[in-house]
Amino acid sequence: MRHTIGLILGTALALGLSANTVLADDHAAGEAVFKKCRACHSIEPGKKRVGPSLFGVVGRTPGTAEGFKYSPSMIAYGKTGAVWDDATLDSYLASPRKLVKKTRMAFPGIKGEEDRKALIEYLETLHD
């Protein structure tokens, strides 16, 4: 993902665009996709809703956000050594129940690859 950002920024600079403009556009795109998630998820640290806070989700072991009661299947998935990185998030966001069979998340998934990519890039900004 970081390599992709470098390529985008390099291309933008070559075209005379501001790197800040490109990053702001990517951030805005991811934030717009997140609107599909915010009914159930917060981006505030530790603030759970129907689902856990997604603050700091990138790099976290699935099923381990403190104070949230996960399904046994999500906890078991986390115990496999899985980590929420670009690949696992992309797979989960495309079809949550395909990756974690009995997840409690009722959301059917985000079908558009570019939407998932923008959302993951947005989630990567949510950390201390």
C-alpha positions in Angstrom: 0.0 0.0 0.0 2.8 2.4 0.9 4.4 1.6 -2.5 1.2 2.5 -4.2 1.0 5.8 -2.4 4.6 6.6 -3.4 3.7 5.9 -7.1 0.6 8.0 -6.9 2.5 10.9 -5.3 5.4 10.6 -7.8 2.9 10.6 -10.7 1.1 13.6 -9.2 4.3 15.5 -8.8 5.3 14.7 -12.3 2.0 16.1 -13.5 2.5 19.2 -11.4 -0.2 18.4 -8.8 0.3 19.0 -5.1 1.0 15.9 -3.0 -1.3 17.3 -0.4 -4.1 17.5 -2.9 -3.7 13.9 -3.9 -3.6 12.7 -0.3 -6.6 14.8 0.6 -8.5 13.4 -2.3 -7.6 9.8 -1.2 -8.5 10.6 2.4 -11.9 12.1 1.3 -12.6 9.1 -0.9 -12.0 6.7 2.0 -13.9 8.9 4.4 -16.9 8.8 2.0 -16.8 5.0 1.8 -16.7 4.9 5.6 -20.2 6.4 5.7 -21.4 2.9 4.9 -19.7 1.7 8.1 -20.4 4.5 10.6 -23.9 3.3 11.5 -22.2 0.4 13.3 -18.6 1.5 13.8 -16.9 4.5 15.5 -13.5 5.9 14.6 -13.0 7.2 18.1 -10.6 5.2 20.3 -12.5 2.7 22.5 -15.9 3.9 21.4 -17.9 0.9 20.4 -21.3 0.8 18.8 -22.9 -2.3 17.3 -19.4 -3.1 16.1 -16.0 -2.2 17.6 -14.2 1.1 17.1 -12.1 1.0 14.0 -9.5 3.3 15.4 -6.2 1.5 15.2 -7.8 -1.5 13.4 -4.9 -1.8 10.9 -2.3 -4.0 12.4 -4.6 -5.3 15.1 -5.4 -9.0 15.6 -9.0 -9.7 14.7 -11.3 -10.2 17.7 -9.1 -8.3 20.2 -10.4 -4.8 20.5 -10.7 -4.2 24.2 -14.2 -4.0 25.6 -16.0 -5.5 22.6 -17.8 -8.9 22.7 -16.8 -10.7 19.5 -18.3 -13.8 18.0 -16.5 -17.0 18.7 -15.7 -17.3 15.0 -14.0 -13.9 15.0 -12.0 -14.7 18.1 -11.0 -18.1 16.5 -10.0 -16.3 13.3 -7.7 -14.0 15.3 -6.1 -16.9 17.0 -4.9 -18.2 13.6 -2.3 -15.5 13.6 -4.3 -13.2 11.3 -3.8 -9.5 11.4 -5.9 -6.7 9.9 -3.6 -5.6 7.1 -4.3 -4.6 3.5 -4.9 -8.1 2.2 -7.1 -9.4 5.1 -9.1 -6.1 5.3 -9.7 -6.3 1.5 -10.9 -9.9 1.7 -13.1 -9.2 4.7 -14.6 -6.0 3.3 -15.4 -7.7 0.0 -17.4 -10.5 1.8 -17.2 -10.6 5.6 -18.9 -14.0 5.9 -16.7 -15.6 3.2 -13.6 -14.8 5.3 -15.1 -15.4 8.8 -18.0 -17.8 8.4 -20.1 -16.9 11.4 -19.1 -13.3 12.0 -21.8 -11.2 13.6 -21.3 -8.5 11.1 -24.4 -8.4 9.0 -23.0 -6.1 6.4 -22.8 -7.8 3.0 -19.6 -6.2 1.9 -18.1 -3.6 -0.4 -18.1 -4.9 -3.9 -16.0 -2.1 -5.6 -12.2 -2.8 -5.4 -11.4 1.0 -5.5 -13.9 1.7 -2.7 -12.3 -1.0 -0.6 -8.8 0.3 -1.3 -9.9 3.9 -0.5 -11.5 2.7 2.8 -8.4 0.7 3.8 -6.2 3.7 3.1 -8.5 5.8 5.3 -8.4 3.2 8.1 -4.6 3.3 7.9 -4.7 6.9 9.0 -6.7 6.2 12.2 -4.0 5.6 14.8 -2.0 7.4 17.5 
